[in-house]
Amino acid sequence: MKRQRSRGRVALAAFAAMCAVAALPGQAHAAGPPAYAFDPGVKNVQGAETNAAASVLEAGKVYRSSIRPDQKLYYRVELDNVTDAYVSAVAVPKSEGSVAYGDGITVSIRDLNDSQCSSNRTNFGSGEVPRPITAYAHRTIGKGSLTSCQEAGRYDVLVERESKATSSPEAWDLELRFVQEPRLKGGGPTETTAPKDWPSSTPAPPEAEPQKRTGGTSYYDATSLKTGEWVDDIAPGQTRFYRVPVDWGQQLFVSTVLSNSTGGKTGFIGNALTLSLDNPAQGHVVDTSLSYSGKSASTSLRPLPPVAYRNRYDFSSQVSSLRFAGWYYLSVTLSPKVAESYGEDPIALTTTVQVKNAAGPSPYEGDPGIFAVTDKDKELAESGASAPKAAKSATMQVVAAGALGTGAVLVLGLGAWTLLARRRAAATAAAAPAPAPTAGHQPQPPYGGPPPQGW
């Protein structure tokens, strides 16, 4: 009876281990990705129309909110008097809705006297295509900063939406992030003036063969890229997200080509495709667009300076946004108007990425956080993995190692149990009394040779 219970426990343990392996994360197939993939760890937060009722945002956290047409919403952050801080807001309109020229969002950080520390506005441009757009504001310490925003304490974050009467009236989702920049080494950088010039000629295309990489649906699941030509396809109304690691002193060049249509139709669509670049804090850097008439068309981001801490001292937001190293985000959106002339089938898209110059040293002391390019980042750019895919892979390795360890323990336990059972059986047999001889039967000796005395 005890043996049966022991065997049952071993069998149940083995079955549980097999179930654990069978239920590894990612085995279930989802119906399809959402239009915009929010970070799974996102926290819901309600914006307030009065700053007195504003909810506090914590550094390093991601929040989800929403904003209606022409609404102004307050949030709040706690700042010290030594750290540069950034708050970004990604506006995500409904893909089936409509936006007008000039529609967009403005993000600002203000002290409690309503003095503005900084403000940044981003709009959808003349393409009038609903797509995720981002803007950020910052409170900086030291050179070039406002004297009214240097004290420690509470600061308001104001997010404003502007929408024309012809735009869709639905609320836009908001994705909010609050990040802090690490402290500088020693007395900080020796150069405190913005660069005046930089290489502006587009380099020759890379020699490597184009490779296939499918873009993500948001900043969270953006596909990693390195220097090379990357082939994807994009459907009308769709936005593809990618990310590129750009280290200190490196310069980024990006161009994209929309292939010809094979549908045999004609039509001209102005601003048919938009290519946009955002920095590691999700501050908007620059964008460009192309028109489309069914033939191959291309566009490139204007050449910008290498990433440098001193870029922040420039009056141009395009230059000042290249102020730290890390993942730079690319998004490509194809206008839904393309479907009216060329159908809803995806069109081939080739994006060329080139990162020039050797990486320089970090200006920060301690852990740079997201404002750095690590060896792991380079590996992800090499493989093309997104952040969630990399996390899933790491989880699979841990679970697989655990499952193998559990299996090894079960095998050892089963072997030990079997050995113990055999020893017990042998001991029981040895301790049992020998049966008495029966009449007419002469027992055989237990060993070969002549019988011992008494047999």
Long-range contacts (C-beta under 8 A, 24 or more apart in sequence): 3-421, 6-417, 10-410, 10-413, 10-414, 10-417, 13-406, 13-410, 13-413, 14-407, 14-410, 17-403, 17-406, 17-407, 17-410, 20-399, 20-402, 20-403, 20-406, 21-399, 21-400, 21-403, 24-396, 24-399, 24-400, 25-392, 25-395, 25-396, 25-399, 26-392, 26-396, 33-217, 33-221, 34-217, 35-92, 35-95, 35-217, 36-92, 36-132, 36-173, 36-217, 36-218, 37-216, 37-217, 37-218, 37-220, 37-221, 38-62, 38-64, 38-173, 38-175, 38-218, 38-220, 39-175, 39-220, 40-388, 42-175, 45-75, 45-176, 47-71, 47-73, 47-74, 47-75, 47-159, 47-174, 48-73, 48-74, 48-75, 49-73, 49-74, 50-74, 51-76, 51-112, 51-156, 51-158, 54-156, 54-157, 57-87, 57-157, 57-176, 57-178, 58-178, 59-85, 59-178, 59-179, 59-180, 60-178, 60-179, 60-180, 61-177, 61-178, 62-175, 62-176, 62-177, 63-174, 63-175, 63-176, 63-177, 64-173, 64-174, 64-175, 64-176, 65-173, 65-174, 65-176, 66-171, 66-172, 66-173, 66-174, 67-91, 67-105, 67-159, 67-161, 67-171, 67-172, 67-174, 68-161, 68-169, 68-171, 69-161, 69-163, 69-167, 69-169, 70-161, 70-162, 70-163, 71-160, 71-161, 72-158, 72-159, 72-160, 72-161, 73-158, 73-159, 73-160, 74-156, 74-157, 74-158, 75-156, 75-157, 75-159, 75-176, 76-154, 76-155, 76-156, 76-157, 77-109, 77-154, 77-155, 77-157, 77-178, 78-153, 78-154, 78-155, 79-139, 79-152, 79-153, 79-154, 79-155, 80-152, 81-141, 81-150, 81-151, 81-152, 82-141, 82-183, 83-141, 83-180, 83-181, 83-183, 84-138, 84-139, 84-140, 84-141, 84-180, 84-181, 85-109, 85-138, 85-139, 85-178, 85-179, 85-180, 85-181, 86-136, 86-137, 86-138, 86-177, 86-178, 86-179, 86-180, 86-181, 86-281, 86-283, 87-136, 87-137, 87-138, 87-157, 87-176, 87-177, 87-178, 88-134, 88-135, 88-136, 88-176, 88-177, 88-179, 88-281, 88-282, 88-283, 89-134, 89-135, 89-136, 89-159, 89-174, 89-175, 89-176, 90-132, 90-133, 90-134, 90-174, 90-175, 90-176, 90-219, 90-282, 91-132, 91-133, 91-134, 91-135, 91-161, 91-172, 91-173, 91-174, 92-132, 92-172, 92-173, 92-174, 92-175, 93-130, 93-131, 93-168, 93-170, 93-172, 94-130, 94-168, 94-170, 94-172, 95-130, 95-237, 95-336, 96-130, 96-237, 97-130, 97-167, 97-168, 97-170, 98-128, 98-130, 98-166, 98-167, 98-168, 99-124, 99-128, 99-129, 99-130, 99-163, 99-167, 99-168, 100-128, 100-163, 100-164, 100-166, 100-167, 101-125, 101-126, 101-128, 101-164, 102-162, 102-164, 103-128, 103-162, 103-163, 103-164, 103-167, 104-133, 104-135, 104-161, 104-162, 105-133, 105-135, 105-159, 105-160, 105-161, 105-162, 105-172, 106-135, 106-158, 106-159, 106-160, 106-162, 107-135, 107-136, 107-137, 107-157, 107-158, 107-159, 107-160, 108-137, 108-157, 108-158, 108-160, 109-137, 109-138, 109-139, 109-149, 109-155, 109-156, 109-157, 109-158, 110-155, 110-156, 110-157, 110-158, 111-148, 111-149, 111-151, 111-153, 111-155, 111-156, 112-153, 112-154, 112-155, 112-156, 113-148, 114-156, 115-146, 115-148, 115-149, 116-146, 117-146, 117-148, 117-149, 117-155, 120-283, 120-284, 120-317, 122-284, 123-162, 125-271, 125-274, 125-287, 125-289, 126-270, 126-271, 126-289, 127-270, 127-271, 127-272, 127-274, 127-289, 127-333, 127-335, 128-271, 129-237, 129-271, 129-274, 129-333, 129-335, 129-336, 129-337, 130-168, 131-239, 131-274, 131-331, 131-333, 132-218, 132-239, 132-331, 133-276, 133-284, 134-219, 134-278, 134-282, 134-283, 134-284, 135-283, 135-284, 136-281, 136-282, 136-283, 136-284, 138-281, 138-283, 140-312, 142-188, 143-192, 143-313, 144-312, 144-313, 175-218, 175-219, 177-281, 177-282, 179-281, 179-369, 179-370, 181-324, 181-364, 181-371, 182-364, 182-365, 182-366, 182-367, 182-368, 182-369, 182-371, 183-364, 183-365, 183-366, 184-309, 184-363, 184-364, 184-365, 185-363, 185-364, 185-365, 186-365, 188-363, 189-309, 189-310, 189-363, 191-310, 192-310, 192-313, 193-310, 193-313, 194-310, 194-311, 194-312, 194-313, 194-314, 194-315, 194-319, 194-320, 195-305, 195-308, 195-310, 195-311, 195-314, 195-319, 198-251, 198-303, 198-304, 198-305, 198-306, 199-251, 199-303, 199-356, 200-303, 201-303, 202-253, 202-255, 202-300, 202-303, 203-253, 203-354, 203-356, 205-229, 205-352, 206-352, 206-354, 210-350, 213-242, 213-384, 214-240, 215-240, 215-241, 215-242, 215-332, 216-240, 216-241, 216-242, 216-386, 217-241, 219-243, 219-278, 219-282, 219-329, 220-387, 220-388, 221-386, 221-387, 221-388, 221-389, 222-327, 222-329, 222-330, 222-386, 222-387, 223-384, 223-385, 223-386, 224-377, 224-380, 224-381, 224-383, 224-384, 224-385, 224-386, 225-330, 225-351, 225-353, 225-381, 225-384, 226-353, 226-355, 226-378, 226-381, 226-382, 227-353, 227-354, 227-355, 228-352, 228-353, 229-350, 229-351, 229-352, 229-353, 230-350, 230-351, 230-352, 230-353, 231-348, 231-349, 231-350, 232-348, 232-349, 232-350, 232-351, 233-346, 233-347, 233-348, 233-349, 234-258, 234-273, 234-332, 234-334, 234-346, 234-347, 234-349, 235-334, 235-344, 235-345, 235-346, 235-347, 236-334, 236-335, 236-336, 236-337, 236-338, 236-339, 236-342, 236-344, 237-334, 237-335, 237-336, 237-339, 238-333, 238-334, 238-346, 239-331, 239-332, 239-333, 240-331, 240-332, 240-333, 240-349, 241-329, 241-330, 241-331, 242-329, 242-330, 242-331, 242-332, 242-351, 243-327, 243-328, 243-329, 243-330, 243-386, 244-327, 244-328, 244-330, 244-353, 244-355, 244-381, 245-326, 245-327, 245-328, 245-355, 245-373, 245-377, 245-378, 245-380, 245-381, 246-307, 246-325, 246-326, 246-327, 246-328, 246-355, 246-373, 247-307, 247-325, 247-359, 247-360, 247-372, 247-373, 248-307, 248-308, 248-309, 248-325, 248-359, 248-360, 248-361, 248-362, 248-363, 249-306, 249-307, 249-308, 249-357, 249-358, 249-359, 249-360, 250-306, 250-307, 250-325, 250-355, 250-356, 250-357, 250-358, 250-359, 251-303, 251-304, 251-305, 251-306, 251-307, 251-355, 251-356, 251-357, 252-277, 252-301, 252-304, 252-307, 252-328, 252-353, 252-354, 252-355, 252-356, 253-300, 253-301, 253-303, 253-352, 253-353, 253-354, 253-355, 253-356, 254-300, 254-301, 254-330, 254-351, 254-352, 254-353, 254-354, 255-298, 255-299, 255-300, 255-301, 255-351, 255-352, 256-298, 256-299, 256-300, 256-332, 256-349, 256-350, 256-351, 256-352, 257-296, 257-297, 257-298, 257-349, 257-350, 257-351, 257-352, 258-290, 258-292, 258-296, 258-297, 258-298, 258-334, 258-347, 258-348, 258-349, 259-296, 259-347, 259-348, 259-349, 259-350, 260-294, 260-295, 260-296, 261-294, 261-342, 261-343, 261-347, 263-294, 263-342, 263-343, 263-345, 265-294, 265-341, 265-342, 265-343, 266-293, 266-294, 266-341, 267-293, 267-294, 267-340, 267-341, 267-342, 268-292, 268-293, 269-293, 269-335, 269-337, 269-338, 269-341, 271-335, 272-297, 272-334, 272-335, 272-337, 272-338, 273-297, 273-299, 273-332, 273-333, 273-334, 273-335, 274-331, 274-332, 274-333, 274-335, 275-299, 275-301, 275-330, 275-331, 275-332, 276-330, 276-331, 276-332, 276-333, 277-301, 277-328, 277-329, 277-330, 278-328, 278-329, 278-331, 279-321, 279-322, 279-323, 279-324, 279-326, 279-328, 279-329, 280-324, 280-325, 280-326, 280-327, 280-328, 280-370, 280-371, 281-324, 281-370, 282-329, 283-321, 284-317, 284-321, 285-318, 285-321, 285-322, 285-328, 286-318, 292-338, 294-341, 294-342, 306-356, 306-357, 309-363, 324-371, 325-359, 325-362, 325-368, 325-371, 325-372, 325-373, 326-370, 326-371, 326-372, 326-373, 327-370, 327-377
